[in-house]
Amino acid sequence: SDLDLPAQAEILELLLAIDRTDKGMLMITHDMSVALRMADRVLVMNDGCIVDNFKAEDIRSPERHEYTRNLLDANLSLCGNLWGIDFGGRNA
C-alpha cells in the first residue's frame, strides 16, 4: 500500500489482534514479508494462475516455486527483513 512503514505496521498489528476464531481473512499483497507475517497459508499467483500453495511456516522449503523464490528475493533486496522472519538463510 501507499502507507508509510509505521502506519502499515500499526494496521497490520491491529489486524493480527482481531480474534480470528470462526473467521477468515483474505489479504492480497505483493509483499512476501507481510504475507508471511499475517497468513497461516500463502498462495502465490503468477499470470492469474496459482503457482504455489503452502503453510507460511514452510517458506524455507526448497520445494518453493521459482516465482515464489523470486518474489522473496526481490522483497528482501528492496526492503530487508522488516519483520525478522526466518527465510532460511535469505535474511538480506
N, C-alpha and C positions, 0 to 999 in steps of 0.2 A: 504494500500500500504506500501511499504518499506520506504517511505519518513519519515524524522523526522517531528515532530509535527509542527514546524514553517513553513516548506516548504509545508506540507499538507494544513495548514490553508491558506497560501498565494494562493495556487492553487484553493482551494475551494472558496475563496473570489473573485478571477478572474472569476470563473465560474458563481458565483452569479451576477456579474456585467454585464454579457452578456445580451443584450436586447433579451428577450425571446418572444417578440411579434411574433406571427406566427411561432414559433419554439418549438420544443420539445427536451427533453434530457432524455436519459436513463442512469441511474447510477446504477451500481451493486456493492454492498458493504456488508460486514458483520457488519459494524459499525452503529448501530442504531442512534447514535447521529449525524453522518454525513447524514444519510438518512433523518432524521427529519429536519435537518438544510437546506438541499438542495432541498427537494422534496415538491411538493404540495400533491401528492398521494404516498403512500407506499404500495408495495406488498411484502409480506413475503412468501418465499418458503421454504419447508422442503421436502427433498427426491424427488425433482423435481415437487412437487405439490404446487400450491398457497394455503396457509392456512389462509392468512389474506389479506385484501384489504381495505384500509382506507385513509381518508384525514389525513395528517400529524398532523393537529391540534387536531385530535381525539385520539391521543395516550393515553390520560388519561382515555379513556372509559374502564370500567370494562369488556366490551364485547370483548376485545382483545384476540386472540387465545393464548393458553398456551405457544406455541413455541415462539410467539412474546414477551410475558412477560419474558420468559427465556432469549431470546437474549438481551432484555433491561436490565434485572438484571445483566447478565454477563458483558455487556458493562460498566455499572455503577460501578460494583465491581472492574473491571480491570483498568478503565481509569478515573473514576469520571465523573462529568458533565462538560466537557471541554467547551461546548457551552452555558452553562447557560439555558438549555431548561427546561421548567416546565414539569416534568414527573408525575405530580400528586402525590406528596409525595414520589417519588422514587429518590430523589436527593442525591445519595450516595456521 
